[in-house]
């Protein structure tokens, strides 16, 4: 029997000692082969092209071309799966998020002790994430173009243009559509493309449940707000959902929507291995908004969201899943599709149009008093 193909890894780090430590960790795993080393971003770009590694481990803070610049070049010209391995992952959420937005798959934080053998304390996390990254479908995520907004609901747009405030787009009963977005691996880059499409006058509330550490989601909310037209904020406990706003679930908490439309947060134990757990948020949204709920399951590893989309479909809501070709990891969308609850499977560039079409439909029906 032929031996299993090993994962070919390029190590990028400005420290010769750290490159040696990383190599010793990786070659100890029989499934991994280190095919090259680079001491800065420029060398990383060159070796990524010539060696065509299965995965690149990328430091961020390097002289000359740093890891962010190298990630952007690689992901826009010769995309390869990139795993950030840097002390910046611990110290600078904004920098690490930038790398993820540029297309890096995941990150591993170097131990706070710095460049020493403490890297062995993250051995399991490093090899696990590296093997996961090797399975990723890479796309040119670093080349960003502003998503095109559609004209799916010109009447509603015209109404908003006449001076209505976001809250006034709600139905007379106070009910309005609720869009729930679930994502994990590959989510930051995907959301940076999707979120700018939401219009300022969007007649529903939007909630994002993205698997990220709790120390990252506040910064991520700010970065989304910088590119968005719709209002964006990190969700806070007890606040009322309102149309024309996008809420990011804190990474340290589960989020539930109450029967009165308020956000509830709790920092309880992981549920089915996740915190935040998208299933919890989706199920509560279904109970609150029923047929006015739209669920969107984007790229991610695992099955979080699969149980939740069943609840939304059962309540009369609508479910959209990202297709395999545009997903970084097709785990979460695939598991949602397997439930039979998904109404549409779409490439990323078509997802906002489908959201908008459904939202304006249910908003119009609600205004007529039929929902």
N, C-alpha and C positions, 0 to 999 in steps of 0.2 A: 504494500500500500504506500502510495506517495505521501511524504510528510506534508503537514499543513503549511500553507504559505505563511511566512512570518510577516509581521507588520513592520514596514520600513520607516524609521524615524530619523528626522533631522533635528538636532539639538541646537538651539540658538540662545547664547548667553555670553555676555562680555567677560565673565569670570572663568578663567581656565579651570580653577578649582571646582566651581559649580558644574561646569560641563563634565568634569571627571566624575563628580558625585552622581549626576543624573545618568551618565552612561553606565556606571556601576549598578545603579538601581534597575535600569531598563534591560541590560543584557543578562541580568539574573533571571529574567522571565523568558522561557523558551519560545514564547510566541512573538517576541519582539527582537528586532535587529536594528542597531544604530548604524545608519549609512553615511552620516556626515555630521560635522559640527561647524557652526558659524559664530563668529565673535561680535558681529554687529548686523544691523539691518540690511546694509548693502550686500554683505556676503550671503545673508539669508535669502534675499531675492534671487541672487545668482545661482545659489545651490538648489533652491526650490525649482528653478527652471531646469537645471542640468541633471539633478538626481531624481526628480519627480517622486519625492517621498510620499508614503501613505498618510503620514501625520507630521506636523512640525510643532515642537515645543518652543514657545516664544517668550523670551524675557521682554520687559517693556523698557526699563531704564537702561539705555545703552548709548555710547557716544556716537556722534555722527547721525546716521539714520537710526532712530529708535524703533522699538517694537511696534508702536502704533503706525508709524509711517510704513514700516515693512509689511505689516498686515494689510494696510490699505493697498499697497502696490500689488502684493501677491493676490489678494482677493479680487482685484480689478483686472489683472492681466493673466494670471496663471493660478487660478484658485486651487488651494489645497486645504484640507482640514487643519486648523490651527488651534492648539491648546495653550492658553496663556499660563506660564509658570513664572511667577514674579512676586516680589515683596509688595509691589504696587497693588496686588490683588487683596492684600490685607490692609494696606494703608490708604489707598485711594480708590474709593468706589467709582468716582467719576471717570478715572483713567481706565479702569477695568471695563466699565460699561461701554466706554468709547470703543474699546477693542471688540467687545461683543457686537456692538452696533455695526462695526466694519466687517463682521463676518466670522470672527473667532467663535469656535464651538462652545468652549467652556473655559474654566480657569481653575488653577490650583495655587493656593497662597503658600509662598515659601514661609517656613517657620520664622517667628519674630526674632529668633536668635541670630539671623543673618546667614552668612555663607559658612556653614559648618555641616557636620554630619547629621544634624537634626533633620535634614531632608528625608532621612529614613523614616521619620514619623509620619510622613505623608506618602510613603511607598504605595500602599494599597489604593489610596485615592488617585494617585498619579497613574498607575497602570490601568486601573478600572476606567478612568476617563479617557485615557489614550486609546484603549481598545474600542470604546464607544465612538470616539471621534473617527476612528478608521472606517467605521461603517456609514459615515455621513455622506450624503449626496451634496457635493459642493456646488455652489452657484456664485456668480459674480456679484456678491452682495455689496461690495464697496462702491460700485457705480450707482449713485443715487439719482433718480429723477423724480421730481415731485409728482405724486399720483394725480391723475386727471379726475376731476369731479364730474359726475354725470348730471344730466338734466331730467332725472327720473320723476321729479315732483315740482314742476315749474310753478304751479299754483301755490303750493306751500312756501316755496322760496319767495315768490312775489309778496305773499302776505307778510313774511318776516322782514322783507326789504322795506315795507311800509312803516317800519318803526316798532314792531312788536318786540318785546323782550323775550329771552329764551323761555321763561316760565309761562308766558302767555301762549306758547305753542301746545301746552297741555290741554287735554279735553276738558270741557266744562265740569265734569265730575271730578277732575283732579287726576285722572288716570292718564298715563302716557307710556309709550313703548320703553322697554328695558332691554338693552343689548349686553349680553354677557360674553366676554372673550376669554378663552382659556388657552394658555400656551406655556411651553417650557423651553427645552433646548432649541436654540435658534430664534427664540421669541423676541429678544431685544432688537435685532436687525430687522425682523419681520414687522414688528410694531412701528419701527421708525419709518417704514414705507407705508403702512396702512393708516396710521393715525392722522397724518396731514390731510387725508381725503375727507375726514369728517367736517361738515360745514358748521360755521358758527351758530347757525339757526337750526341745527339738528334737533328734531322734535322728540327726542328720546334721551334717556340717560344711558351712559355707557360705563360698564365696570370691567376692568381688566384684572384677571388673576394670572400672574406670571410667576413661575417658580424662580425666586431669587432670594438671597439672604436678606434679612430684615434691615441690615445696614445699607442696602443698595437701593431699595425701592423709593425712598425719598428723593435721592439724587436722580433716579431714573424718571420720576414724575416731572422733575424740573427740566430734564433734557427733552422729554416729550412735549412739555409746554412751550419750549422754545421754537418748536417746528410746527405746532398745531394751530389751527384756527379755532376749534372748539376749546372750551375751558378745560384745563387738566389740573388735577390735584391728587395727592395721596389721600386715600380715604381716612376719615376719623370716626371714632365711635359715636353713635347717636345722631349723626347728621342726616338730614333728609335728602334723599335723591331728588334731583330736579333735571328736567330736560336741558339740553345744551351744555351738559357737563360730562366729563370723563373722569372716573375715579379709579386709581390704581390701588389694589389691595396691598397693604403692608406685608412684606415678606415674612414677618415674624408672627403674623396672626391669620386665623381663619376669618372669613367674611361671610356674614349672613344678612339677607334682606328681610326685615321684619314685615309683619302684616300691614303695618302703617307706612311702609316704604322708607324706613330708616335703616341706616347701616349699623350692624352690630359686629364688633370685633372681639375675638378672644384668642389668647395666646396658649390655648390648651395643647395637649400632646398631638403629635402627628396623626393624621387619619389616613389609613391605607398607605402609610409611608410618606404622606405629603403634608406640608404646612408652608404656605396656604394650600388648602385642598379645594380644587375647582369643583368637585362634585358637591361639596357642602354649599358653595355659593350658588351653583346652578339649581340645585333642588329648592333652595329658599327662594330664588327668583321665580321659579315656576309656581310656587305656592302663592307668591305675592301678585305677580303680573299675569299669570295664566297664558292666554292666547296672545297677549301683547309682548311676550318674551321672544327674543331672537338669540340663539346660542351660536357662537362661532368657535370652533376648535381648530387651533393653528398648530404649527410645528411643535414637536415635543416628544420626549421619550417617555414610555410608560402608558398607563391606561387612565390617568386622571381625566375626568370629564365624561367618560363613557356612561357611568351611572346617572350623571346629571342630565345628559341629553335625553335619556329615556324619560326622565321626569318632565322635562320641558315639552317633549313631543306628546306625552300623555295629557298634559295640561292644555294642549291645543297650540303650543308655540311652534316656532320655525327653527330648523337646525341647519347650519352650514359647516362644512369641513373643508380644510385646505387640501388640495390634491397632492399626490406623491411627488410629482415633478417639481413643484415649487417649494416643497417642505424640506427643511434641513434634515429633520428626523420625522419619519412618517408614523411614529408610534401612536401618539395620541389621536391624530385624525383617523388612522386605520382602525383603532379600537372603537372609536365613536361610530364609524361606518358599519362595523360588524354588528352593532346593536340593531340596525335597521331603522333607526330614528332620524337619520340624516336625510334632509330634503334635497340638498345640492352639494356636490363635490366640485370645487372650483379652484383654479389657479389664483395665486395671491392678487394679481392685478384685477381680477373680476369680483373679488369678495366685497369690496365696498359698495359697488353698484347693486349687488344682491341684498346687502344689508339695507341700503337706502330704499330700495324698491319695496321691501317688506315693511319697513318701519313707516313709510308714508302711507302705505295701504292701511295698516292697522290704526294709525293715528287718525286717518280720515273716517274710518268706521267708528272709532271711539267718539269723535266729535259729533257723529250722527246719532250717537247713543245706542249703537248696536252691539257694543262690547261691554 
